[in-house]
Amino acid sequence: MEFKIRLADVNIAVSSIYDDVYRLCRDYLTDGAPDFCVSPAPADIARERVKNMREAGTEGISPADYPDAYLETLAVYRRIAAEMLRYDTLLMHGAAVAVKDKAWIFTAPSGTGKTTHIRLWLGNIAGSYVVNGDKPLIRVGEDATVYGTPWAGKEGMQKNTGVKLCGIVFLERGAENRIGRTTLSQSLPVFIQQCYRPDDKSGMEKALALIGKLGSRIPLYRLQCNMLPEAAFTAFQTLHADTEQEGYE
């Protein structure tokens, strides 16, 4: 099936084997001339299956028996992520939440509680909404912009929009709610782990350069939280105050 989508202000032509990719991307369809094309092959689907089995083994769990149609959606996004590096755009594993025209990404290893935390924002911080709940794209320029994508985790929380990124928060579980600034050097191992990392050398070099640029241009935070409503208030009060102080208003 052939169709076109627009992600992070880039038009992409997709040629898929199954219809699942089209259905997933229905909120992002466009008629614009494509900037690049992706056409996954059966070998790409097979690689996603192997990757899933390898990750399940690392986590000590039984691998899920995903259908090829679902695995193709992952293969498509992997190809898109590789191409988007040419547009100074990086895929990050995290949950992006916004209030009005300012957004923050909460990132951490799977199972830490990113989705739980942003749900606390939705329930307690007036005007908050989710840009993307799992795998947003970030355009890195003089400023940074985070974009919604159809690839939004099992909850499917996403919005077809781009919002100014005002900070990245490295989330940890804790008995008390504490948030403070961290540095790029202190957070770099987790930062790299949570971003798309190409297999080829040139792609990896480009990704690392974007991570370094992003980490030097926007504030980075470490948040320890207990997943109670107070955690959202603690995070928002500090993040919002910092954006005002640094001239994001």
N, C-alpha and C positions, 0 to 999 in steps of 0.2 A: 504493500500500500504506500502511495506517495502523497506527501502533504508538506506544508511549511509551517514552522513555528518561529516565534520571536522571543528570545531569551536575552536578558541583559542588554537590550538595544541592538541585538545581532539577529539577523534572519538566517534560519537554518532549514535546508531541505532535508527531509527524512524519507528514506525508502525502507520500509519495514516488511518483514515476512508475515507477522501477525498483526491483528487489528488492535491489540491491547495498547500499543504505544500511541496510536491515534486517539483512543478513548482517554488515555491518561493525559494527553496534551491538549484536550479540546478547549481549555480556557486560554491557550496561548497560540492558537492558529492565526496565521497571517497570510496576506496575498503579496507581501513584499518580495522583491527580488532577493534570492538567497545570497548570503555572503560566503557560505560553504555548505557542503552536503555531507551527510553521514548515511551509510548503507551497511548495516551489520550483516555478517555472514553467519552460517551455522557454526563455524569455528569460534566466533565471538561468544555465542551462546554456550558452547561447550566450555570455554574458558571461565565463564561466570559460574558454571556448575562446579568446576574444579575449585575455584576460589571459595565458593560457599562451603564446600567440603573441608577445605584446608582451615578456614576460619572456625568452623564448628569443632574441628579437632583441637585447635589451639585453645578454645574455650571449654573443651571437655564435654561437649553436648552432641547429641545426634544431629546430623545434617538434615535440614528440611528438604523434602522432595519437591522442589519448585518446578512448575511446568515450564516448558521452553518459552511460552509466550511471556511469562513474567521475567524470566532471565533475559529475554531480549530487551525489555525496558531498561534493565541495568546496563546492558551492553551499549545501548544507544547513548545513555547519559555518560558512560565512560568515554565514548568517542567524542561526544560534545565537549566534555571537560578538557580533553587533550587539545582540541582545536581552539577552545576559548582562551587558552594561554596566550595565543597570538594577539588577542585583543585585550591583554593586560587584565584578564578576568580569571578568578580563582574559585574553584569549588571547595567549600568548607563543610565539614560535618558539624553541624551545630543548629541551634534553634534561634531564629532571628525574631525579636519582638520589638514593636515600635509604639511610640506615643506621638500622635500627630505626625510631624515630619522628621522625627529622629528615631534611629533604631540602634539596637545593641544585639550582639550575638553571644549566646551562652553556649560554650563548648566544653565537652568532657567525654571520656570514654563511654561507650554504650552502657546503659544501666545505671548511670550516676544519678539521673533525675532531671535532665534538661526539659523534657516535656512536662513533668510535674511542676517544675519551677515556672515555666511560662504560663501554665494554666493558673498559677497563683496570681500572675500579673493580670490575666484576663478577668479573674474574679474579684480583684481588689484595686487595680490601678485604673482609674477612669480614663477612657479614651484609648486604651491599649488594644493592639491587634497583632496577629502573627503574620509576618512577611513570608516566612517559611519555617516549618517545624523540624527540618532534618538536614537538607542539603542545599542551602542557598548558594547563589553565585555572588561574588564580590568583584566589582570593577575598581581597580586601583589606579588613581590618578593623583592630582594634587590633593583631592579629597578621596574618600571611599564611598561607594554606593553599594548597598546590598539589595539583591533582587529576589523576588519570589520565583519559584520554578515548580513544575508539576511533580517533581520528585521530592515529596514532603513527608516521607515516613508512613507508617501504617495508619496514623491518625488523619493524614491528608490535609493538615493545616497549612494553607498557603494563600497568597494573594498576588495577582499579576500586577506588580508594582515595583518601583525602585525607590528606596528611601536612603537618605544620608546616614552612613554608618558612623556612630559616635563613640564606639568602644567595643572591645572584645573581652568577655568575662570568662575566665577559666573556673569552672564550677567544681566544687568539692562538697561532699557531705560533712556535716559538722553538728555538734550538739548546740552550738550558738551561732547566731548570724553575724558574720563579720565580712566586710569588704574593704579592700585597699588596693592601691596601685601595685603593679608588678612591672618588671622590665622584660624586654625582648629576650635578653640572654637567659633570664630565669625561667621563662615560659617556653623557650624555643623547642625543646623536645616534644612537649605536648602539642604545641602549635603545628609543628611539622606533621606529627602523627594524625592530626585532625584534618589535614588538607589533602587534596588529591595529589598523588605523587606518581608521575608518569614512569614507565619502565625505561625509556630511552634517556641517554645522558643529557642531550640538549633540552628536552622537555623538563627533566628534573632541575636543571640549572635555572630554567626560566621560572619554574614554580618556586624555588628557593629565593630567587631574586624578588619575586612578588611578595612572598611572606616577609622578607626583610623590609621591603618598602612599606608594606602595610603596617607592620609592627612598629615602624619608626614614625608613622604619620598619624596614628590614632592611639588613644589611651588603651592600655591593657590593665586588666583587673584580676584579682583572685578573690573569689567569693566562697566562703564556707557558710553553708546554710542547713537548716533543719527541716526544710520542706513544709513549714507552717506559714500561714499568711504573712506573719511578720517578716519572713525572708524576702518577700516581694517588696514590702515597704522599705526595708533596709537597703536593698539593692537600688531601687528607684530613687530614693532620696539622694544617695551619693552620686549616682550616674547623672541624674538631672541637674544637680548642683554643679557638677563638673562641666557639663556642656554649656551652662550659662556662663561660668567663669572663663571658659576658653573660647568664648565668642561664637558658639554655634547658634545662638538666638538670632 
